[in-house]
Amino acid sequence: MKKENSLILLFTLFAVFNAFTQTPKDSLNFYLDNAKGSNKVRYLKKAITLLEDLKIDSLIQQTSIEYAKESYFAKDTLGLTFSKNKLQNHFKRSKDSFSLAKAYHFAALNHKIKNNLDSSFYYYQESKKIFIGLKDSIETGRRLLSMAILQVKELDYLGCETTAVEGLKYIEPAQDKEYRTLISLYQTLGNALGHLNRPKESRAYYLKARELAKFNTVTSRREVNYLNLYNNIGATYVDEGNFDKAITLFKEGLRFDSIAIKYPRQYQNLLGSLSSAYFRQGKIDKAISGYKTVLEGRKKSKYVYGESVSHSLLAEAYMKNKQYNLAKKHAYIGLELGKKTRNNEQVLDCLQFLTELTFGETAKKHFKEYVQLKDSLFTRERTRKNQFAKVIYETEKKEKENTSLKLENQRKELLIKSEKQQKTIGFLIAGAGILFIGFGANIVASRRKKILFEAKLAQVEAREKERQQIAKSLHDEVAGDIRMLHLKLEKSNQLEEAKSLHIIKENVRNLSHQLSSESFNKVSFKDQIINLVSDYFEPDFKIKVENINDISWTEINNSIKRTLFLAVRESIQNAKKYAEATKLIVRFSENKKTITLEISDNGIGFDAEVKKTGIGLKNIRERVEDLNGVFNIDSELEKGTTIKIYVSKNGK
């Protein structure tokens, strides 16, 4: 581009000034001429300072940009800040928007190094907006590429698809000059589509990238591009289940001349992908052999992040091969290295493996850690996506507001001149009044429904307090009296009567516990569900909870939460005690008005038309109906049981 020429051009431009210089300009000439090698960064910075002193604006911009590039490659955040400030000052003096756009670009790179990805995304967006105004397609496309890469990193694949496609609109017309950016856009878009389970579309973009790779005149870069694309294209065939085609591509890449020596990282990736394809085919021994070779290579190169991936894959393969001790060993190592490198995907995989490879309290501990980490990652991912979407929304909103203001001014002028439009406005106002009256009536009806629902909730709360009081009396008074009588019978050697009384005492205690429940003001609904699952979770009785994070439980009335909690508890107890189930799924969902709870197990089931439900489920049904809810149970012999509960949020 015209705005970003090489330093050779800078030296040529400077020669014009050099004819009129004294000592400061001689120094400037020296710094620019010798800004190369180990002196490049230091001399460029000195040159920028002298250019400001001499007020040579035509060179400040280009030298600051060059200095910022070198600072970014060196991960020097102070250098990037220095260049950003110089470019902002240049913009204030010259009103050259290109300088401001580059200042925002370098601010984005600064935040990227610091891993402040939401701030980085914001400055990329601001830079892009200015370049669009300047009609600079190349710079606009580059910013969109950077934004798309950030979105892939934060798992926002749909957002990445939109951003990358927008980038292609700017870069594809100039593909001969900007093939490297275009290759990266195709690969980034291919990665996003792959994660969205659209392998055919993903492969199409990888193939486009491969067609362009031949234009790369730097041999090493061209070869790395080809090797990466062998791996990526092969992965799309794995996703489609075409393992033979995938294996052919991986092997073709591995036959590249001296690949293990020249490009060890690409060699490890291809061999790892080949081994994974063997694993998917059921050739476990071949997969293990390949995984071990990859692991040794990563150990030699001290690629710890890759080591965590290899250990996780080996744990899965050994588990499949029923070599449980080796599986456990690699799962623990993968877990440790995953935590060390913040490779959360591998941490989750290893925790999941260890949940199945260990028993008792150890298995419960790993399961609880798995749930907590998955929950925190889900929250972070959703927050990042929202932040990215908010940046785009706010930018578009400002642009629309500016356009809207212009249109509003034009509209006002037309309204003043047009009597016909005045009458139209009158009709609109009258219509709006009618709508307002109808809307008001609707609000009154809605409020009445809400008041009735709240009265119902108050009744439920009152009954709940009575249950709590009964539970307390049973536990403190009745159970206590029975306990004293039990001791007297034992002392008087009436052992049979004492034994019968002990059974009665335990029944009273159980009834007390059934009637009572933990306060949701003390322990959150989600934590109570997790604790409940942890209490009943066993290797031969697995419980899965889905979508609990999709609902804002703090906004849900305690009576509703208590009813749902008791339904889950009763269902788990029935599935384990009577249904002989090995798996139970608890699934939450909601819409604007209703919360839905679905509980399904793979137990022995029963004939719902013949056998009535027990008293526990009957009580749950009554609780649900007290809340104007719906309780459905569906069961089939040898196929399991499904319970569905629908509860209104506000009685509407």
C-alpha positions as CSV (number, residue, x, y, z in Angstrom):
1,M,0.0,0.0,0.0
2,K,0.9,3.7,-0.5
3,K,0.7,4.3,3.3
4,E,3.0,1.5,4.2
5,N,6.2,1.5,2.1
6,S,9.5,-0.1,3.1
7,L,12.3,1.8,4.9
8,I,14.0,2.1,1.5
9,L,11.3,4.6,0.5
10,L,11.7,6.4,3.8
11,F,15.4,6.8,3.1
12,T,14.6,8.2,-0.3
13,L,12.1,10.7,1.1
14,F,14.5,11.7,3.7
15,A,17.2,12.5,1.2
16,V,15.2,15.5,0.1
17,F,15.4,16.9,3.6
18,N,19.0,16.0,4.1
19,A,20.2,18.6,1.7
20,F,19.0,21.4,4.1
21,T,20.0,19.8,7.4
22,Q,22.5,20.5,10.0
23,T,23.6,18.2,12.8
24,P,20.1,17.0,14.0
25,K,19.2,16.0,10.5
26,D,22.6,14.3,10.0
27,S,21.8,12.2,13.1
28,L,18.4,11.4,11.8
29,N,20.0,10.3,8.5
30,F,22.3,8.1,10.4
31,Y,19.6,6.4,12.5
32,L,17.4,5.7,9.4
33,D,20.3,4.4,7.3
34,N,21.4,2.1,10.1
35,A,18.0,0.9,11.4
36,K,18.6,-2.8,10.7
37,G,19.6,-5.9,12.5
38,S,20.1,-5.7,16.3
39,N,20.0,-1.8,16.1
40,K,16.7,-1.6,14.2
41,V,14.3,-1.0,17.1
42,R,16.6,1.3,19.1
43,Y,17.5,3.5,16.1
44,L,13.9,3.7,14.8
45,K,12.8,5.0,18.2
46,K,15.5,7.6,18.2
47,A,14.6,8.6,14.6
48,I,10.9,9.1,15.7
49,T,12.0,11.5,18.5
50,L,14.2,13.5,16.1
51,L,11.4,13.6,13.5
52,E,9.1,15.1,16.1
53,D,11.7,17.7,17.1
54,L,12.2,18.6,13.4
55,K,8.4,18.5,12.7
56,I,8.8,16.3,9.7
57,D,5.3,14.8,9.7
58,S,5.7,13.0,6.4
59,L,8.1,10.6,7.9
60,I,6.7,10.3,11.5
61,Q,3.8,8.2,10.4
62,Q,5.8,5.6,8.4
63,T,8.6,5.3,11.0
64,S,6.1,4.9,13.8
65,I,4.3,2.1,12.0
66,E,7.6,0.3,11.3
67,Y,8.7,0.7,14.9
68,A,5.3,-0.7,16.1
69,K,5.7,-3.8,13.8
70,E,9.1,-4.6,15.3
71,S,7.7,-4.1,18.8
72,Y,4.9,-6.5,18.2
73,F,7.2,-9.2,16.9
74,A,9.3,-8.7,20.1
75,K,6.1,-8.7,22.3
76,D,7.1,-5.3,23.5
77,T,3.9,-3.7,24.8
78,L,5.7,-0.5,25.8
79,G,7.0,-0.1,22.2
80,L,3.5,-0.5,20.9
81,T,2.1,2.1,23.3
82,F,4.9,4.5,22.2
83,S,4.0,4.1,18.5
84,K,0.3,4.3,19.2
85,N,0.7,7.6,21.1
86,K,2.9,9.1,18.3
87,L,0.3,8.2,15.6
88,Q,-2.5,9.7,17.7
89,N,-0.5,12.9,18.0
90,H,0.2,12.8,14.3
91,F,-3.6,12.5,13.7
92,K,-4.3,15.5,15.9
93,R,-1.8,17.7,14.0
94,S,-2.5,16.5,10.4
95,K,-6.1,15.1,10.7
96,D,-4.8,12.1,8.7
97,S,-7.3,9.4,9.6
98,F,-4.9,6.7,8.5
99,S,-2.7,7.5,11.5
100,L,-5.7,7.1,13.9
101,A,-6.7,3.8,12.3
102,K,-3.2,2.4,12.7
103,A,-3.1,3.7,16.3
104,Y,-6.2,1.7,17.1
105,H,-4.6,-1.3,15.2
106,F,-1.6,-1.2,17.5
107,A,-3.8,-0.7,20.6
108,A,-5.5,-4.0,19.6
109,L,-2.2,-5.8,19.2
110,N,-1.1,-4.5,22.6
111,H,-4.2,-5.9,24.3
112,K,-3.8,-9.2,22.3
113,I,-0.4,-9.7,23.8
114,K,-1.9,-9.1,27.3
115,N,-4.7,-11.5,26.5
116,N,-7.4,-8.8,26.9
117,L,-9.2,-10.2,24.0
118,D,-12.5,-8.2,24.4
119,S,-10.4,-4.9,24.4
120,S,-8.4,-6.2,21.4
121,F,-11.6,-6.9,19.5
122,Y,-12.9,-3.5,20.3
123,Y,-9.9,-1.7,18.9
124,Y,-9.8,-3.9,15.8
125,Q,-13.4,-2.9,15.2
126,E,-12.6,0.8,15.6
127,S,-9.7,0.5,13.2
128,K,-11.8,-1.3,10.6
129,K,-14.5,1.3,10.8
130,I,-12.0,4.1,9.9
131,F,-10.5,2.1,7.0
132,I,-13.9,1.5,5.6
133,G,-14.4,5.3,5.6
134,L,-11.0,5.6,3.8
135,K,-12.1,3.0,1.3
136,D,-9.0,1.0,2.1
137,S,-10.1,-2.6,1.3
138,I,-6.8,-4.3,2.1
139,E,-6.5,-2.8,5.7
140,T,-10.2,-3.4,6.3
141,G,-9.9,-7.1,5.3
142,R,-6.8,-7.5,7.5
143,R,-8.7,-6.2,10.6
144,L,-11.6,-8.5,9.9
145,L,-9.2,-11.4,9.7
146,S,-7.7,-10.5,13.1
147,M,-11.2,-10.2,14.5
148,A,-12.2,-13.6,13.1
149,I,-9.1,-15.3,14.6
150,L,-10.0,-13.9,18.0
151,Q,-13.6,-15.3,17.7
152,V,-12.3,-18.8,16.9
153,K,-10.0,-18.6,19.9
154,E,-13.0,-17.8,22.1
155,L,-15.2,-20.5,20.5
156,D,-17.5,-18.0,18.8
157,Y,-17.7,-19.9,15.6
158,L,-20.9,-18.4,14.2
159,G,-19.5,-14.9,14.8
160,C,-16.2,-15.9,13.2
161,E,-18.1,-17.2,10.1
162,T,-19.9,-13.8,9.7
163,T,-16.7,-11.8,10.2
164,A,-14.6,-13.9,7.9
165,V,-17.1,-13.8,5.1
166,E,-17.2,-10.0,5.4
167,G,-13.4,-10.0,5.2
168,L,-13.5,-12.0,1.9
169,K,-15.6,-9.3,0.3
170,Y,-12.8,-6.9,0.7
171,I,-9.8,-9.2,0.1
172,E,-10.9,-11.5,-2.8
173,P,-11.0,-8.7,-5.4
174,A,-7.3,-8.0,-4.6
175,Q,-6.2,-11.6,-4.2
176,D,-3.1,-11.3,-6.5
177,K,-1.6,-8.6,-4.1
178,E,-3.0,-10.0,-0.8
179,Y,-2.9,-13.8,-1.2
180,R,-1.4,-14.3,2.3
181,T,-4.4,-12.6,4.0
182,L,-6.8,-14.4,1.7
183,I,-5.2,-17.8,2.6
184,S,-5.6,-17.0,6.3
185,L,-9.2,-16.0,5.8
186,Y,-10.0,-19.2,4.0
187,Q,-8.2,-21.3,6.7
188,T,-9.9,-19.4,9.6
189,L,-13.3,-19.8,8.0
190,G,-12.6,-23.5,7.3
191,N,-11.7,-23.9,11.0
192,A,-14.9,-22.3,12.2
193,L,-17.1,-24.3,9.8
194,G,-15.3,-27.5,11.0
195,H,-16.2,-26.8,14.6
196,L,-19.8,-26.1,13.5
197,N,-20.0,-29.7,12.1
198,R,-20.1,-28.5,8.4
199,P,-17.1,-30.5,7.1
200,K,-18.0,-30.3,3.4
201,E,-18.1,-26.5,3.5
202,S,-15.0,-26.4,5.6
203,R,-13.1,-28.5,3.1
204,A,-14.1,-26.2,0.2
205,Y,-12.4,-23.3,1.8
206,Y,-9.3,-25.3,2.7
207,L,-9.0,-26.3,-1.0
208,K,-9.3,-22.7,-2.0
209,A,-6.4,-21.9,0.4
210,R,-4.3,-24.7,-1.1
211,E,-4.8,-23.2,-4.6
212,L,-3.4,-19.9,-3.5
213,A,-0.5,-21.3,-1.4
214,K,1.5,-21.8,-4.6
215,F,1.8,-18.0,-5.0
216,N,3.9,-17.8,-1.8
217,T,7.4,-17.1,-2.9
218,V,9.0,-18.0,0.5
219,T,9.7,-21.7,0.3
220,S,9.4,-22.5,4.0
221,R,6.1,-20.6,4.4
222,R,4.7,-22.3,1.2
223,E,5.6,-25.8,2.5
224,V,4.2,-25.1,6.0
225,N,0.9,-24.0,4.3
226,Y,0.7,-27.2,2.3
227,L,1.4,-29.4,5.3
228,N,-1.2,-27.6,7.5
229,L,-3.7,-27.9,4.8
230,Y,-3.1,-31.7,4.4
231,N,-3.9,-32.0,8.1
232,N,-7.0,-29.7,7.9
233,I,-8.5,-31.3,4.8
234,G,-7.9,-34.8,6.2
235,A,-9.7,-33.8,9.4
236,T,-12.8,-32.9,7.4
237,Y,-12.9,-36.5,6.0
238,V,-12.5,-37.8,9.5
239,D,-15.5,-35.8,10.6
240,E,-17.5,-37.3,7.7
241,G,-16.4,-40.8,8.7
242,N,-14.4,-41.3,5.5
243,F,-11.3,-42.6,7.4
244,D,-9.6,-44.2,4.4
245,K,-9.5,-40.9,2.5
246,A,-8.3,-39.1,5.6
247,I,-5.5,-41.6,6.2
248,T,-4.4,-41.3,2.6
249,L,-4.0,-37.5,3.0
250,F,-2.2,-37.7,6.3
251,K,0.2,-40.3,4.9
252,E,0.8,-38.1,1.8
253,G,1.7,-35.2,4.1
254,L,4.0,-37.4,6.2
255,R,5.9,-38.5,3.0
256,F,7.1,-34.9,2.6
257,D,10.9,-34.8,2.3
258,S,12.6,-34.7,5.8
259,I,9.4,-33.4,7.4
260,A,10.3,-34.7,10.9
261,I,13.5,-32.6,10.8
262,K,12.5,-29.5,8.8
263,Y,9.0,-29.1,10.2
264,P,8.6,-31.1,13.5
265,R,5.4,-29.4,14.6
266,Q,3.6,-30.2,11.3
267,Y,5.0,-33.8,11.5
268,Q,3.6,-34.2,15.0
269,N,0.2,-32.8,13.9
270,L,-0.1,-35.1,10.9
271,L,1.0,-38.2,12.8
272,G,-1.3,-37.4,15.6
273,S,-4.2,-36.9,13.2
274,L,-3.3,-40.2,11.5
275,S,-3.3,-42.0,14.8
276,S,-6.7,-40.5,15.7
277,A,-8.1,-41.8,12.4
278,Y,-6.8,-45.3,13.3
279,F,-8.4,-45.0,16.7
280,R,-11.8,-44.1,15.1
281,Q,-11.4,-47.2,12.9
282,G,-10.9,-49.4,16.0
283,K,-7.1,-50.0,15.3
284,I,-6.2,-49.1,18.9
285,D,-2.6,-50.6,18.9
286,K,-1.7,-48.5,15.8
287,A,-3.2,-45.4,17.3
288,I,-1.2,-45.9,20.6
289,S,2.0,-46.4,18.7
290,G,1.5,-43.1,16.8
291,Y,0.5,-41.2,19.9
292,K,3.6,-42.4,21.7
293,T,5.9,-41.2,18.9
294,V,4.2,-37.8,18.8
295,L,4.6,-37.6,22.6
296,E,8.3,-38.3,22.5
297,G,8.8,-35.6,19.8
298,R,6.9,-33.0,21.9
299,K,8.9,-33.9,25.0
300,K,12.1,-33.3,23.0
301,S,11.0,-29.9,21.8
302,K,9.5,-29.1,25.2
303,Y,6.1,-28.4,23.7
304,V,4.2,-28.8,26.9
305,Y,0.8,-27.8,25.5
306,G,1.1,-30.5,22.9
307,E,2.3,-33.0,25.6
308,S,-1.0,-32.5,27.4
309,V,-2.9,-33.3,24.2
310,S,-0.9,-36.5,23.7
311,H,-1.4,-37.8,27.2
312,S,-5.1,-37.2,27.0
313,L,-5.3,-39.1,23.7
314,L,-3.2,-42.0,25.1
315,A,-5.5,-42.2,28.2
316,E,-8.5,-42.5,25.9
317,A,-6.8,-45.2,23.8
318,Y,-5.6,-47.3,26.7
319,M,-9.0,-47.1,28.3
320,K,-10.5,-48.3,25.1
321,N,-7.9,-51.1,25.1
322,K,-8.9,-52.0,28.8
323,Q,-5.4,-51.1,30.0
324,Y,-6.8,-49.2,32.9
325,N,-3.6,-48.6,34.9
326,L,-1.9,-47.0,31.8
327,A,-5.0,-45.0,31.0
328,K,-5.1,-43.6,34.6
329,K,-1.4,-42.8,34.5
330,H,-1.7,-40.8,31.3
331,A,-4.9,-39.1,32.4
332,Y,-3.3,-37.8,35.6
333,I,-0.2,-36.5,33.6
334,G,-2.5,-34.9,31.0
335,L,-4.5,-33.3,33.7
336,E,-1.4,-31.8,35.4
337,L,0.1,-30.5,32.1
338,G,-3.3,-29.3,30.9
339,K,-3.6,-27.2,34.1
340,K,-0.1,-25.9,33.7
341,T,-0.6,-24.7,30.1
342,R,-4.3,-23.7,30.7
343,N,-5.4,-26.2,28.1
344,N,-8.9,-26.5,29.5
345,E,-10.1,-28.8,26.8
346,Q,-7.6,-31.5,27.8
347,V,-8.2,-30.8,31.5
348,L,-11.9,-31.6,30.9
349,D,-11.2,-34.7,28.9
350,C,-8.8,-36.1,31.5
351,L,-11.2,-35.3,34.4
352,Q,-13.9,-37.2,32.5
353,F,-11.6,-40.2,32.0
354,L,-10.6,-40.2,35.6
355,T,-14.3,-40.1,36.7
356,E,-14.7,-43.5,34.9
357,L,-11.3,-44.9,35.9
358,T,-11.6,-44.2,39.7
359,F,-14.1,-45.2,42.3
360,G,-15.8,-43.9,45.4
361,E,-14.8,-40.5,46.8
362,T,-12.0,-40.0,44.2
363,A,-14.5,-40.4,41.3
364,K,-16.9,-38.0,43.0
365,K,-14.1,-35.5,43.5
366,H,-13.1,-35.7,39.8
367,F,-16.7,-35.4,38.7
368,K,-17.3,-32.3,40.8
369,E,-14.2,-30.7,39.5
370,Y,-15.3,-31.5,35.9
371,V,-18.7,-29.9,36.5
372,Q,-17.2,-26.8,38.1
373,L,-14.6,-26.3,35.3
374,K,-17.2,-26.9,32.5
375,D,-19.5,-24.4,34.2
376,S,-16.8,-21.7,34.5
377,L,-15.7,-22.2,30.9
378,F,-19.3,-22.0,29.7
379,T,-19.8,-18.7,31.5
380,R,-16.5,-17.3,30.1
381,E,-17.4,-18.4,26.6
382,R,-20.8,-16.8,26.8
383,T,-19.4,-13.6,28.3
384,R,-16.8,-13.3,25.5
385,K,-19.4,-13.9,22.8
386,N,-21.7,-11.3,24.3
387,Q,-18.8,-8.8,24.5
388,F,-17.9,-9.4,20.8
389,A,-21.5,-9.0,19.8
390,K,-21.9,-5.9,21.9
391,V,-18.9,-4.2,20.3
392,I,-20.3,-4.9,16.8
393,Y,-23.8,-3.9,17.9
394,E,-22.7,-0.6,19.5
395,T,-20.7,0.4,16.4
396,E,-23.6,-0.4,14.1
397,K,-26.0,1.4,16.4
398,K,-23.9,4.6,16.3
399,E,-23.8,4.4,12.5
400,K,-27.5,3.9,12.3
401,E,-28.1,6.7,14.7
402,N,-26.1,9.1,12.6
403,T,-28.0,8.0,9.5
404,S,-31.3,8.3,11.4
405,L,-30.5,11.9,12.5
406,K,-30.0,12.9,8.9
407,L,-33.2,11.3,7.8
408,E,-35.1,12.8,10.7
409,N,-34.0,16.4,9.7
410,Q,-35.2,15.7,6.2
411,R,-38.4,14.3,7.5
412,K,-39.1,17.4,9.6
413,E,-38.7,19.7,6.7
414,L,-41.1,17.7,4.6
415,L,-43.7,17.6,7.5
416,I,-43.6,21.4,7.7
417,K,-44.4,21.7,4.0
418,S,-46.9,18.9,3.8
419,E,-50.5,19.4,5.2
420,K,-51.4,16.0,4.1
421,Q,-48.7,14.4,6.3
422,Q,-50.1,16.5,9.2
423,K,-53.5,14.8,8.8
424,T,-51.8,11.4,8.6
425,I,-50.0,12.1,11.9
426,G,-53.4,13.0,13.5
427,F,-54.8,9.7,12.4
428,L,-51.7,7.9,13.7
429,I,-52.1,9.6,17.0
430,A,-55.7,8.6,17.2
431,G,-54.8,5.0,16.3
432,A,-52.1,5.0,18.9
433,G,-54.6,6.1,21.5
434,I,-56.8,3.2,20.7
435,L,-53.9,0.8,20.9
436,F,-52.8,2.4,24.2
437,I,-56.3,1.8,25.7
438,G,-56.2,-1.8,24.5
439,F,-52.7,-2.2,25.8
440,G,-53.7,-0.8,29.1
441,A,-56.6,-3.3,29.4
442,N,-54.2,-6.1,28.6
443,I,-51.8,-4.9,31.4
444,V,-54.7,-4.8,33.9
445,A,-55.6,-8.4,33.0
446,S,-52.0,-9.5,33.2
447,R,-51.5,-7.9,36.6
448,R,-54.7,-9.6,37.9
449,K,-53.3,-13.0,36.8
450,K,-50.0,-12.1,38.4
451,I,-51.7,-11.2,41.7
452,L,-53.6,-14.5,41.7
453,F,-50.4,-16.4,41.0
454,E,-48.6,-14.6,43.8
455,A,-51.4,-15.4,46.2
456,K,-51.0,-19.1,45.2
457,L,-47.3,-18.8,45.8
458,A,-48.0,-17.3,49.3
459,Q,-50.3,-20.3,50.0
460,V,-47.6,-22.7,48.9
461,E,-45.0,-20.9,51.1
462,A,-47.3,-21.1,54.1
463,R,-47.8,-24.8,53.6
464,E,-44.0,-25.2,53.2
465,K,-43.5,-23.4,56.5
466,E,-46.0,-25.8,58.1
467,R,-44.1,-28.8,56.6
468,Q,-40.9,-27.4,58.0
469,Q,-42.5,-27.0,61.5
470,I,-43.8,-30.5,61.3
471,A,-40.4,-31.8,60.2
472,K,-38.8,-29.9,63.2
473,S,-41.3,-31.4,65.6
474,L,-40.8,-34.9,64.3
475,H,-37.1,-34.6,64.5
476,D,-36.8,-32.7,67.9
477,E,-39.8,-34.0,69.8
478,V,-41.3,-37.2,68.4
479,A,-37.9,-38.8,67.4
480,G,-36.4,-37.6,70.7
481,D,-39.2,-39.2,72.7
482,I,-38.9,-42.5,70.7
483,R,-35.1,-42.4,71.3
484,M,-35.6,-42.2,75.1
485,L,-38.2,-45.0,75.0
486,H,-35.8,-47.1,72.9
487,L,-33.0,-46.7,75.5
488,K,-35.4,-47.7,78.3
489,L,-36.4,-50.9,76.4
490,E,-32.8,-51.8,75.8
491,K,-32.0,-51.3,79.5
492,S,-34.9,-53.5,80.5
493,N,-33.7,-56.2,78.1
494,Q,-36.8,-56.0,75.8
495,L,-34.6,-56.3,72.7
496,E,-37.3,-57.3,70.2
497,E,-39.5,-54.3,71.2
498,A,-36.4,-52.1,71.1
499,K,-35.6,-53.3,67.6
500,S,-39.1,-52.6,66.3
501,L,-39.0,-49.2,68.0
502,H,-35.6,-48.4,66.3
503,I,-37.2,-49.1,62.9
504,I,-40.1,-46.7,63.8
505,K,-37.5,-44.1,64.9
506,E,-35.6,-44.3,61.5
507,N,-38.9,-44.0,59.6
508,V,-39.7,-40.8,61.6
509,R,-36.2,-39.4,60.8
510,N,-36.6,-40.2,57.1
511,L,-40.1,-38.6,57.1
512,S,-38.6,-35.5,58.8
513,H,-35.9,-35.3,56.1
514,Q,-38.4,-35.7,53.3
515,L,-40.5,-32.9,54.7
516,S,-37.6,-30.5,55.2
517,S,-35.3,-28.9,52.6
518,E,-32.3,-26.6,52.5
519,S,-33.0,-22.9,52.2
520,F,-32.3,-21.5,48.7
521,N,-31.2,-18.2,50.3
522,K,-28.3,-20.1,51.9
523,V,-27.3,-22.5,49.2
524,S,-28.1,-21.7,45.5
525,F,-30.5,-24.0,43.5
526,K,-27.7,-25.0,41.1
527,D,-25.3,-26.0,44.0
528,Q,-28.1,-28.0,45.7
529,I,-28.7,-29.9,42.5
530,I,-24.9,-30.5,42.1
531,N,-24.6,-31.7,45.7
532,L,-27.6,-34.0,45.2
533,V,-26.1,-35.5,42.1
534,S,-22.7,-36.0,43.8
535,D,-24.4,-37.8,46.8
536,Y,-26.1,-40.3,44.5
537,F,-23.4,-40.6,41.7
538,E,-21.8,-44.0,41.4
539,P,-19.8,-45.7,38.6
540,D,-22.8,-47.9,37.9
541,F,-25.4,-45.1,38.3
542,K,-24.4,-42.1,36.3
543,I,-26.4,-38.8,36.5
544,K,-26.1,-36.1,33.8
545,V,-27.5,-32.5,34.3
546,E,-28.1,-30.5,31.2
547,N,-28.8,-26.7,30.6
548,I,-28.9,-25.8,34.3
549,N,-26.8,-22.7,33.5
550,D,-29.3,-21.5,30.9
551,I,-31.8,-20.3,33.6
552,S,-31.2,-17.3,35.9
553,W,-32.3,-19.1,39.1
554,T,-32.0,-16.0,41.3
555,E,-35.0,-14.6,39.5
556,I,-37.2,-17.8,40.1
557,N,-39.5,-18.0,43.2
558,N,-38.2,-20.3,46.0
559,S,-41.5,-22.3,45.9
560,I,-40.9,-23.2,42.2
561,K,-37.2,-24.1,42.9
562,R,-38.2,-26.3,45.9
563,T,-40.8,-28.2,43.9
564,L,-38.3,-28.8,41.1
565,F,-35.6,-29.9,43.6
566,L,-37.9,-32.3,45.3
567,A,-39.0,-33.7,41.9
568,V,-35.3,-34.4,41.0
569,R,-34.6,-35.9,44.4
570,E,-37.6,-38.2,44.3
571,S,-36.8,-39.3,40.7
572,I,-33.2,-40.1,41.5
573,Q,-34.2,-42.2,44.5
574,N,-36.9,-44.1,42.5
575,A,-34.5,-44.7,39.6
576,K,-31.8,-46.1,41.8
577,K,-34.0,-48.0,44.3
578,Y,-36.8,-49.4,42.2
579,A,-36.0,-48.9,38.5
580,E,-32.5,-50.5,38.5
581,A,-31.4,-47.7,36.2
582,T,-27.7,-47.1,35.3
583,K,-28.2,-43.7,33.8
584,L,-30.4,-40.7,34.5
585,I,-30.6,-37.4,32.7
586,V,-31.9,-34.2,34.3
587,R,-32.7,-31.6,31.6
588,F,-33.8,-28.0,32.2
589,S,-35.2,-25.6,29.6
590,E,-37.2,-22.3,29.6
591,N,-39.0,-19.9,27.4
592,K,-40.4,-16.5,28.3
593,K,-43.2,-17.8,30.4
594,T,-42.4,-21.4,31.4
595,I,-39.7,-23.5,33.0
596,T,-39.6,-27.2,31.9
597,L,-37.9,-30.0,33.9
598,E,-37.5,-33.4,32.1
599,I,-36.1,-36.4,34.0
600,S,-35.5,-39.6,32.1
601,D,-33.9,-42.9,33.1
602,N,-33.0,-46.2,31.4
603,G,-34.5,-48.4,34.1
604,I,-36.9,-51.3,33.9
605,G,-40.0,-49.0,33.7
606,F,-43.6,-50.0,34.4
607,D,-47.0,-50.1,32.7
608,A,-48.3,-46.6,33.4
609,E,-51.9,-47.7,32.6
610,V,-51.8,-50.6,35.1
611,K,-49.5,-49.4,38.0
612,K,-50.2,-46.2,39.8
613,T,-47.3,-44.0,40.9
614,G,-46.1,-44.0,44.5
615,I,-46.9,-41.5,47.2
616,G,-43.6,-39.6,46.6
617,L,-44.5,-38.8,42.9
618,K,-48.1,-38.2,43.9
619,N,-47.0,-35.5,46.3
620,I,-44.8,-33.9,43.6
621,R,-47.8,-33.9,41.2
622,E,-49.8,-32.1,43.9
623,R,-47.0,-29.5,44.5
624,V,-46.7,-28.9,40.7
625,E,-50.5,-28.4,40.3
626,D,-50.5,-26.1,43.3
627,L,-48.3,-23.8,41.2
628,N,-50.7,-24.0,38.1
629,G,-48.1,-26.4,36.6
630,V,-48.5,-29.6,34.6
631,F,-47.0,-33.0,35.6
632,N,-46.7,-35.8,33.0
633,I,-45.2,-39.3,33.5
634,D,-44.5,-41.7,30.7
635,S,-43.1,-45.2,31.3
636,E,-42.6,-48.4,29.3
637,L,-41.5,-51.8,30.4
638,E,-37.7,-52.3,29.8
639,K,-37.5,-48.9,28.2
640,G,-37.3,-46.6,31.2
641,T,-39.4,-43.7,32.6
642,T,-39.6,-40.0,31.6
643,I,-41.1,-37.3,33.8
644,K,-42.0,-33.9,32.4
645,I,-42.9,-30.9,34.6
646,Y,-44.0,-27.5,33.2
647,V,-44.2,-24.6,35.7
648,S,-45.3,-21.0,34.9
649,K,-42.8,-18.3,36.0
650,N,-45.5,-15.8,36.9
651,G,-48.9,-17.4,36.5
652,K,-49.5,-16.2,32.9
